[in-house]
Amino acid sequence: MSPPGRALTCVYCTLLSLCAAAGKERQIVELLRGLSLHRDIETFVAVTDEDEVRYEIDRENAQIIQLVRRGKRDLRLFKSLYDLVSNLKIDIVHSWSPMCSVYAAPVAKLCGVAFVNGFVRDAPPHVTRWNKNYLMGKLTIPFSDVVVANSRAGLAAYLVPERKGLSIYNGFNPARILDLTDEAELRSKLGITTPHIVGMVANFTPRKDYATFVEMACRICHLRDDVTFIAVGDGETLRQVRDSVRPEHSLRIQFLGQRRDIESVANLFTVGVLASNSRLHGEGISNAITECMALGKPIVATNDGGTPELVLEGQTGFLVPSHDAAALTDRVLKLLNNAELAHDFGIKGRRRIETAFSLDTMTNAYLCLYRGLADKRARAPRDPSPAKVMR
């Protein structure tokens, strides 16, 4: 453990903007908020954003330290990070992305501190040796005390050795669903009059299978007129997907773009959907699905990656094969046609988030990890000649 009277110090290395828009950025914000309640942990966040960034990290939860980064492969970052870890007497370096791990691994080794490697955030179905994340992982795993992923599927996908791998599920902050826009008011603003809404929240990228979502929506529009379909997100494939909708269905298949009120929109859903392109991508633990489950919504999702660890088949939702519009249509209709089943799935899904995927569960898992690493380091023989290579 850290010496008496001194807090255990951790530094989080991220090369990303911390505006909490994407899943992993949101998770670091939530984790730091949870850790701030524990007096024996002091946290710092090392970021390399060159432009002005709007941080959602409360300055009372962690100290943000700006590192200058000139170009994608700035070797001076090694020196900057080494000085930071040395000067602040950091106990644990925790990387938050594959590239961060490349910088953090040698620095942690030289400084003789614990290294938590957080490069695994997804669960690709076909990881080749030329996959850049796989290459960076292979390069840094040997220097890692622990490789943390947000799903067991992610550890398996990247072939992380069992003795080094640890799965800690994302934690959901219930405060995010406390101040929601009134349903009737939001329905009115969106111009939705149908009793049922089926929605998908995801960026429009090749990794998400919006084509299958739209095909499912068109099939159901042919069968019934009491359902509106909503797609929430923006990205490179948005125009192509939107243009694929036939004019006769355009009023009932809406594309809302990027929204700041995602939780309020998801609260309108009768069924939450996540269709992934399993040829290119495997989900870790989807924040979009987690949000819907926390709101008590039944789920229909692609059966890939870490999703089966979140959505329990036949209990909190249905899992369907990738790119199978017929199966997706069948399961969504089953929930639309059976309100009792949909309600039961929703209740069980909410309970699952409140237990296995709670913010407290995630925070306690990281606390246990950090304290265990600090205790292990404290009991290990000291190196009589500390590295001075970076001075």
Kinemage of the C-alpha trace (Angstrom):
@kinemage 1
@onewidth
@group {chain A} dominant
@subgroup {mainchain}
@vectorlist {calphas} color= white
{ca met a 1} P 0.000 0.000 0.000
{ca ser a 2} L 1.047 3.651 -0.223
{ca pro a 3} L 3.066 5.009 2.702
{ca pro a 4} L 1.098 6.053 5.828
{ca gly a 5} L -0.366 9.533 5.495
{ca arg a 6} L -0.065 9.593 1.682
{ca ala a 7} L -2.875 8.836 -0.732
{ca leu a 8} L -2.463 6.195 -3.407
{ca thr a 9} L -1.887 8.149 -6.641
{ca cys a 10} L -3.084 7.156 -10.108
{ca val a 11} L -2.575 8.867 -13.445
{ca tyr a 12} L -4.898 8.175 -16.387
{ca cys a 13} L -3.298 8.602 -19.801
{ca thr a 14} L -5.633 9.558 -22.612
{ca leu a 15} L -4.981 11.089 -26.020
{ca leu a 16} L -8.690 11.775 -26.484
{ca ser a 17} L -10.929 14.752 -25.872
{ca leu a 18} L -12.623 14.294 -22.525
{ca cys a 19} L -16.024 15.691 -23.443
{ca ala a 20} L -17.673 12.384 -22.533
{ca ala a 21} L -19.385 12.047 -25.897
{ca ala a 22} L -18.212 8.524 -26.622
{ca gly a 23} L -18.443 5.431 -24.467
{ca lys a 24} L -14.937 5.194 -23.065
{ca glu a 25} L -14.681 8.932 -22.413
{ca arg a 26} L -17.921 8.730 -20.453
{ca gln a 27} L -16.590 5.791 -18.446
{ca ile a 28} L -13.462 7.606 -17.287
{ca val a 29} L -15.627 10.535 -16.181
{ca glu a 30} L -17.879 8.219 -14.177
{ca leu a 31} L -14.952 6.291 -12.690
{ca leu a 32} L -13.199 9.442 -11.501
{ca arg a 33} L -16.437 10.660 -9.943
{ca gly a 34} L -16.734 7.394 -8.026
{ca leu a 35} L -13.081 7.362 -6.938
{ca ser a 36} L -13.297 10.943 -5.645
{ca leu a 37} L -15.349 9.697 -2.683
{ca his a 38} L -12.372 7.689 -1.398
{ca arg a 39} L -9.767 9.731 0.463
{ca asp a 40} L -6.964 7.203 -0.020
{ca ile a 41} L -6.996 7.644 -3.829
{ca glu a 42} L -5.672 10.738 -5.583
{ca thr a 43} L -6.171 10.892 -9.350
{ca phe a 44} L -4.635 12.812 -12.230
{ca val a 45} L -5.569 12.767 -15.908
{ca ala a 46} L -2.852 13.362 -18.510
{ca val a 47} L -4.321 14.592 -21.798
{ca thr a 48} L -2.686 15.679 -25.041
{ca asp a 49} L -5.392 17.744 -26.749
{ca glu a 50} L -3.887 20.613 -28.678
{ca asp a 51} L -7.096 22.581 -29.048
{ca glu a 52} L -9.321 24.067 -26.392
{ca val a 53} L -11.339 21.223 -24.899
{ca arg a 54} L -14.517 21.284 -22.850
{ca tyr a 55} L -13.876 18.863 -20.023
{ca glu a 56} L -16.733 17.221 -18.183
{ca ile a 57} L -14.402 15.980 -15.482
{ca asp a 58} L -15.111 17.900 -12.296
{ca arg a 59} L -11.866 19.505 -11.123
{ca glu a 60} L -12.720 18.304 -7.633
{ca asn a 61} L -12.689 14.697 -8.883
{ca ala a 62} L -9.300 14.746 -10.607
{ca gln a 63} L -6.531 17.121 -11.610
{ca ile a 64} L -6.207 17.456 -15.386
{ca ile a 65} L -2.660 17.844 -16.677
{ca gln a 66} L -2.049 19.051 -20.219
{ca leu a 67} L 0.824 17.414 -22.111
{ca val a 68} L 1.973 19.038 -25.351
{ca arg a 69} L 1.746 16.656 -28.289
{ca arg a 70} L 3.208 17.672 -31.655
{ca gly a 71} L 2.055 15.121 -34.187
{ca lys a 72} L 0.792 11.582 -33.851
{ca arg a 73} L 4.193 10.108 -33.008
{ca asp a 74} L 5.780 12.697 -30.773
{ca leu a 75} L 8.614 10.920 -28.936
{ca arg a 76} L 8.899 13.845 -26.519
{ca leu a 77} L 5.715 12.616 -24.891
{ca phe a 78} L 7.725 9.820 -23.286
{ca lys a 79} L 9.848 12.401 -21.486
{ca ser a 80} L 6.839 14.524 -20.504
{ca leu a 81} L 4.987 11.545 -19.102
{ca tyr a 82} L 8.098 10.256 -17.319
{ca asp a 83} L 8.602 13.630 -15.606
{ca leu a 84} L 4.938 13.731 -14.597
{ca val a 85} L 4.993 10.252 -13.064
{ca ser a 86} L 8.291 10.912 -11.276
{ca asn a 87} L 7.492 14.374 -9.960
{ca leu a 88} L 4.031 13.479 -8.684
{ca lys a 89} L 5.274 10.199 -7.187
{ca ile a 90} L 2.590 8.255 -9.051
{ca asp a 91} L 1.876 4.715 -7.834
{ca ile a 92} L -0.204 3.457 -10.779
{ca val a 93} L -0.286 4.417 -14.457
{ca his a 94} L -3.555 3.490 -16.165
{ca ser a 95} L -3.726 3.856 -19.938
{ca trp a 96} L -7.086 4.464 -21.568
{ca ser a 97} L -6.430 3.542 -25.207
{ca pro a 98} L -4.018 1.460 -27.321
{ca met a 99} L -1.798 4.398 -28.299
{ca cys a 100} L -1.728 5.634 -24.704
{ca ser a 101} L -0.473 2.197 -23.690
{ca val a 102} L 2.486 2.517 -26.061
{ca tyr a 103} L 3.558 5.685 -24.237
{ca ala a 104} L 2.618 4.534 -20.746
{ca ala a 105} L 4.134 1.028 -20.725
{ca pro a 106} L 7.844 1.978 -20.897
{ca val a 107} L 7.351 4.959 -18.592
{ca ala a 108} L 5.731 2.795 -15.912
{ca lys a 109} L 8.532 0.254 -16.292
{ca leu a 110} L 11.284 2.876 -15.975
{ca cys a 111} L 9.620 4.492 -12.975
{ca gly a 112} L 9.041 1.163 -11.267
{ca val a 113} L 5.282 1.725 -10.848
{ca ala a 114} L 2.290 -0.482 -11.595
{ca phe a 115} L 0.865 -0.369 -15.113
{ca val a 116} L -2.823 -1.015 -15.800
{ca asn a 117} L -3.279 -1.489 -19.536
{ca gly a 118} L -6.731 -0.390 -20.683
{ca phe a 119} L -6.344 -0.880 -24.431
{ca val a 120} L -9.209 -3.422 -24.739
{ca arg a 121} L -12.554 -1.657 -25.221
{ca asp a 122} L -14.179 -3.789 -27.928
{ca ala a 123} L -14.307 -7.455 -28.950
{ca pro a 124} L -13.486 -7.798 -32.665
{ca pro a 125} L -14.697 -11.036 -34.251
{ca his a 126} L -11.611 -11.501 -36.422
{ca val a 127} L -8.438 -9.973 -34.988
{ca thr a 128} L -5.565 -10.292 -37.439
{ca arg a 129} L -1.923 -9.837 -36.557
{ca trp a 130} L -1.957 -6.630 -38.617
{ca asn a 131} L -4.756 -5.059 -36.597
{ca lys a 132} L -3.174 -1.910 -35.136
{ca asn a 133} L -4.848 -2.311 -31.751
{ca tyr a 134} L -3.715 -5.931 -31.627
{ca leu a 135} L -0.150 -4.915 -32.491
{ca met a 136} L -0.081 -2.219 -29.829
{ca gly a 137} L -1.573 -4.649 -27.348
{ca lys a 138} L 1.013 -7.309 -28.111
{ca leu a 139} L 3.733 -4.701 -27.725
{ca thr a 140} L 2.503 -3.510 -24.316
{ca ile a 141} L 0.982 -6.609 -22.664
{ca pro a 142} L 4.386 -7.895 -21.469
{ca phe a 143} L 4.912 -4.640 -19.516
{ca ser a 144} L 1.430 -4.745 -17.968
{ca asp a 145} L 0.624 -5.734 -14.419
{ca val a 146} L -3.004 -6.116 -15.491
{ca val a 147} L -4.881 -5.763 -18.784
{ca val a 148} L -8.387 -4.470 -18.047
{ca ala a 149} L -11.279 -4.894 -20.480
{ca asn a 150} L -14.941 -4.042 -20.096
{ca ser a 151} L -15.962 -7.538 -21.260
{ca arg a 152} L -14.655 -11.076 -21.089
{ca ala a 153} L -15.199 -11.285 -24.841
{ca gly a 154} L -12.700 -8.457 -25.348
{ca leu a 155} L -9.975 -10.283 -23.419
{ca ala a 156} L -10.595 -13.413 -25.478
{ca ala a 157} L -10.621 -11.509 -28.785
{ca tyr a 158} L -7.201 -9.967 -28.152
{ca leu a 159} L -5.770 -13.221 -26.742
{ca val a 160} L -4.856 -11.621 -23.429
{ca pro a 161} L -3.188 -14.221 -21.162
{ca glu a 162} L -5.549 -15.369 -18.430
{ca arg a 163} L -3.048 -14.512 -15.676
{ca lys a 164} L -2.996 -10.857 -16.805
{ca gly a 165} L -6.569 -10.286 -17.943
{ca leu a 166} L -9.319 -8.734 -15.829
{ca ser a 167} L -12.852 -7.838 -16.879
{ca ile a 168} L -14.522 -4.891 -15.144
{ca tyr a 169} L -17.927 -3.988 -16.511
{ca asn a 170} L -18.894 -0.390 -17.273
{ca gly a 171} L -20.734 1.311 -14.443
{ca phe a 172} L -23.919 3.260 -15.105
{ca asn a 173} L -24.592 6.445 -13.167
{ca pro a 174} L -28.342 6.520 -12.302
{ca ala a 175} L -28.217 10.305 -11.988
{ca arg a 176} L -28.232 10.448 -15.788
{ca ile a 177} L -31.867 9.331 -15.964
{ca leu a 178} L -33.279 11.456 -13.160
{ca asp a 179} L -33.966 14.698 -15.042
{ca leu a 180} L -35.703 13.577 -18.221
{ca thr a 181} L -37.801 15.656 -20.589
{ca asp a 182} L -41.532 15.022 -20.224
{ca glu a 183} L -42.524 12.235 -22.617
{ca ala a 184} L -45.589 14.009 -24.034
{ca glu a 185} L -43.582 17.191 -24.564
{ca leu a 186} L -40.767 15.386 -26.371
{ca arg a 187} L -43.184 13.375 -28.511
{ca ser a 188} L -44.819 16.628 -29.550
{ca lys a 189} L -41.476 18.220 -30.455
{ca leu a 190} L -40.509 15.193 -32.541
{ca gly a 191} L -43.928 14.967 -34.155
{ca ile a 192} L -44.503 11.364 -33.093
{ca thr a 193} L -48.118 10.262 -32.693
{ca thr a 194} L -47.810 6.459 -32.816
{ca pro a 195} L -48.153 4.570 -29.513
{ca his a 196} L -44.953 2.572 -30.090
{ca ile a 197} L -41.387 3.703 -30.794
{ca val a 198} L -38.491 1.429 -31.709
{ca gly a 199} L -35.113 3.110 -31.475
{ca met a 200} L -31.407 2.624 -32.067
{ca val a 201} L -28.688 4.885 -30.657
{ca ala a 202} L -25.323 4.565 -32.419
{ca asn a 203} L -22.925 6.512 -34.604
{ca phe a 204} L -23.378 6.074 -38.338
{ca thr a 205} L -20.206 4.184 -39.169
{ca pro a 206} L -19.554 0.923 -41.042
{ca arg a 207} L -19.234 -0.799 -37.647
{ca lys a 208} L -22.962 -0.281 -36.971
{ca asp a 209} L -25.552 -2.094 -39.059
{ca tyr a 210} L -28.132 0.595 -39.706
{ca ala a 211} L -28.998 -1.036 -43.044
{ca thr a 212} L -30.497 -4.019 -41.215
{ca phe a 213} L -32.261 -1.687 -38.754
{ca val a 214} L -33.884 0.202 -41.646
{ca glu a 215} L -34.865 -3.017 -43.427
{ca met a 216} L -36.506 -4.250 -40.221
{ca ala a 217} L -38.311 -0.916 -39.862
{ca cys a 218} L -39.638 -1.058 -43.443
{ca arg a 219} L -40.891 -4.615 -42.949
{ca ile a 220} L -42.808 -3.652 -39.831
{ca cys a 221} L -44.179 -0.500 -41.502
{ca his a 222} L -45.758 -2.793 -44.105
{ca leu a 223} L -47.447 -4.812 -41.350
{ca arg a 224} L -48.680 -2.134 -38.950
{ca asp a 225} L -49.111 1.611 -38.678
{ca asp a 226} L -48.707 2.123 -34.931
{ca val a 227} L -44.894 2.178 -34.740
{ca thr a 228} L -42.343 4.950 -35.367
{ca phe a 229} L -38.655 4.105 -35.781
{ca ile a 230} L -35.936 6.439 -34.510
{ca ala a 231} L -32.217 6.469 -35.290
{ca val a 232} L -30.090 8.683 -33.039
{ca gly a 233} L -26.550 9.508 -34.112
{ca asp a 234} L -24.393 11.089 -36.790
{ca gly a 235} L -21.524 9.958 -38.973
{ca glu a 236} L -20.194 9.073 -42.387
{ca thr a 237} L -22.940 6.645 -43.426
{ca leu a 238} L -25.922 8.738 -42.299
{ca arg a 239} L -26.796 10.162 -45.727
{ca gln a 240} L -26.526 6.780 -47.432
{ca val a 241} L -28.774 5.090 -44.856
{ca arg a 242} L -31.295 7.926 -44.841
{ca asp a 243} L -31.497 7.915 -48.653
{ca ser a 244} L -32.250 4.172 -48.614
{ca val a 245} L -35.634 4.753 -46.936
{ca arg a 246} L -38.557 4.633 -49.330
{ca pro a 247} L -40.683 7.796 -49.486
{ca glu a 248} L -43.787 5.998 -48.197
{ca his a 249} L -41.916 5.121 -44.963
{ca ser a 250} L -40.017 8.377 -44.447
{ca leu a 251} L -42.532 9.841 -41.987
{ca arg a 252} L -42.241 6.836 -39.673
{ca ile a 253} L -38.469 6.314 -39.880
{ca gln a 254} L -36.821 9.346 -38.357
{ca phe a 255} L -33.147 10.294 -38.205
{ca leu a 256} L -32.544 12.657 -35.316
{ca gly a 257} L -28.805 13.203 -35.733
{ca gln a 258} L -26.599 13.904 -32.732
{ca arg a 259} L -28.585 14.683 -29.573
{ca arg a 260} L -27.679 15.921 -26.109
{ca asp a 261} L -30.864 14.467 -24.615
{ca ile a 262} L -30.205 10.833 -25.529
{ca glu a 263} L -31.575 9.491 -22.249
{ca ser a 264} L -34.843 11.392 -22.726
{ca val a 265} L -35.190 10.122 -26.292
{ca ala a 266} L -34.398 6.525 -25.254
{ca asn a 267} L -37.045 6.832 -22.546
{ca leu a 268} L -39.642 7.021 -25.340
{ca phe a 269} L -38.669 3.628 -26.754
{ca thr a 270} L -40.975 0.655 -26.541
{ca val a 271} L -38.030 -1.480 -27.695
{ca gly a 272} L -34.328 -0.590 -27.817
{ca val a 273} L -32.294 -2.020 -30.702
{ca leu a 274} L -28.586 -2.265 -31.427
{ca ala a 275} L -27.588 -3.809 -34.751
{ca ser a 276} L -23.831 -4.246 -35.180
{ca asn a 277} L -21.798 -5.145 -38.240
{ca ser a 278} L -20.118 -8.281 -36.912
{ca arg a 279} L -17.926 -8.549 -39.998
{ca leu a 280} L -16.088 -5.443 -38.866
{ca his a 281} L -16.830 -4.933 -35.189
{ca gly a 282} L -17.645 -6.648 -31.938
{ca glu a 283} L -19.175 -4.604 -29.148
{ca gly a 284} L -17.530 -4.430 -25.741
{ca ile a 285} L -20.230 -3.344 -23.307
{ca ser a 286} L -22.489 -0.971 -25.211
{ca asn a 287} L -23.370 2.223 -23.366
{ca ala a 288} L -26.420 2.649 -25.603
{ca ile a 289} L -27.816 -0.726 -24.523
{ca thr a 290} L -26.936 -0.013 -20.892
{ca glu a 291} L -28.880 3.267 -21.004
{ca cys a 292} L -31.951 1.588 -22.458
{ca met a 293} L -31.852 -1.199 -19.882
{ca ala a 294} L -31.446 1.318 -17.047
{ca leu a 295} L -34.619 2.977 -18.352
{ca gly a 296} L -36.450 -0.344 -18.197
{ca lys a 297} L -36.557 -1.011 -21.936
{ca pro a 298} L -36.461 -4.510 -23.480
{ca ile a 299} L -33.570 -5.013 -25.908
{ca val a 300} L -33.050 -6.697 -29.266
{ca ala a 301} L -29.350 -6.710 -30.205
{ca thr a 302} L -26.822 -8.438 -32.419
{ca asn a 303} L -25.373 -11.502 -30.741
{ca asp a 304} L -21.704 -10.547 -30.809
{ca gly a 305} L -18.806 -9.434 -28.626
{ca gly a 306} L -19.660 -8.597 -25.057
{ca thr a 307} L -23.373 -8.021 -25.711
{ca pro a 308} L -24.406 -11.499 -24.397
{ca glu a 309} L -22.706 -10.553 -21.115
{ca leu a 310} L -25.051 -7.562 -20.861
{ca val a 311} L -28.269 -8.756 -22.510
{ca leu a 312} L -29.439 -12.111 -21.198
{ca glu a 313} L -31.232 -13.995 -23.957
{ca gly a 314} L -34.899 -14.542 -23.152
{ca gln a 315} L -34.604 -12.680 -19.827
{ca thr a 316} L -33.762 -9.022 -20.522
{ca gly a 317} L -34.053 -9.118 -24.294
{ca phe a 318} L -33.367 -11.079 -27.464
{ca leu a 319} L -30.071 -11.714 -29.264
{ca val a 320} L -30.152 -12.116 -33.035
{ca pro a 321} L -27.611 -13.093 -35.725
{ca ser a 322} L -25.709 -10.335 -37.480
{ca his a 323} L -27.226 -8.924 -40.699
{ca asp a 324} L -30.415 -10.963 -40.236
{ca ala a 325} L -33.297 -8.577 -40.842
{ca ala a 326} L -35.862 -11.382 -40.635
{ca ala a 327} L -34.726 -12.430 -37.156
{ca leu a 328} L -34.518 -8.816 -35.982
{ca thr a 329} L -38.033 -8.151 -37.299
{ca asp a 330} L -39.415 -11.280 -35.633
{ca arg a 331} L -38.003 -10.435 -32.188
{ca val a 332} L -39.056 -6.789 -32.289
{ca leu a 333} L -42.583 -7.812 -33.308
{ca lys a 334} L -42.683 -10.360 -30.502
{ca leu a 335} L -42.082 -7.571 -27.986
{ca leu a 336} L -44.478 -5.138 -29.680
{ca asn a 337} L -47.176 -7.814 -29.651
{ca asn a 338} L -46.649 -8.861 -26.042
{ca ala a 339} L -46.662 -5.899 -23.649
{ca glu a 340} L -46.383 -8.185 -20.618
{ca leu a 341} L -43.234 -9.848 -21.953
{ca ala a 342} L -41.715 -6.483 -22.900
{ca his a 343} L -42.450 -5.132 -19.418
{ca asp a 344} L -40.927 -8.203 -17.753
{ca phe a 345} L -37.758 -7.918 -19.848
{ca gly a 346} L -37.529 -4.231 -19.002
{ca ile a 347} L -37.858 -4.766 -15.252
{ca lys a 348} L -35.233 -7.514 -15.241
{ca gly a 349} L -32.913 -5.432 -17.411
{ca arg a 350} L -33.123 -2.473 -15.040
{ca arg a 351} L -32.323 -4.720 -12.072
{ca arg a 352} L -29.319 -6.124 -13.952
{ca ile a 353} L -27.903 -2.643 -14.505
{ca glu a 354} L -28.517 -1.711 -10.865
{ca thr a 355} L -26.458 -4.684 -9.695
{ca ala a 356} L -23.830 -6.036 -12.113
{ca phe a 357} L -23.383 -2.762 -14.023
{ca ser a 358} L -23.762 -0.184 -11.279
{ca leu a 359} L -21.333 2.690 -10.768
{ca asp a 360} L -20.549 1.385 -7.273
{ca thr a 361} L -19.756 -2.091 -8.626
{ca met a 362} L -17.338 -0.674 -11.195
{ca thr a 363} L -15.706 1.728 -8.743
{ca asn a 364} L -15.236 -0.961 -6.095
{ca ala a 365} L -13.670 -3.301 -8.664
{ca tyr a 366} L -11.109 -0.654 -9.639
{ca leu a 367} L -10.456 0.210 -5.996
{ca cys a 368} L -9.759 -3.435 -5.267
{ca leu a 369} L -7.433 -3.626 -8.281
{ca tyr a 370} L -5.492 -0.455 -7.407
{ca arg a 371} L -5.109 -1.281 -3.726
{ca gly a 372} L -4.029 -4.818 -4.556
{ca leu a 373} L -1.378 -3.579 -6.997
{ca ala a 374} L -0.110 -1.005 -4.490
{ca asp a 375} L 0.109 -3.624 -1.760
{ca lys a 376} L 1.959 -6.002 -4.097
{ca arg a 377} L 4.442 -3.273 -5.047
{ca ala a 378} L 4.992 -2.331 -1.418
{ca arg a 379} L 5.928 -5.917 -0.559
{ca ala a 380} L 8.212 -6.386 -3.580
{ca pro a 381} L 12.010 -5.906 -3.211
{ca arg a 382} L 13.096 -2.384 -4.098
{ca asp a 383} L 15.349 -1.788 -7.125
{ca pro a 384} L 18.532 -0.275 -5.643
{ca ser a 385} L 19.308 1.641 -8.843
{ca pro a 386} L 16.203 3.469 -10.086
{ca ala a 387} L 16.166 4.295 -13.768
{ca lys a 388} L 17.428 7.699 -14.776
{ca val a 389} L 17.379 7.121 -18.506
{ca met a 390} L 14.740 9.788 -19.213
{ca arg a 391} L 16.397 12.562 -17.193
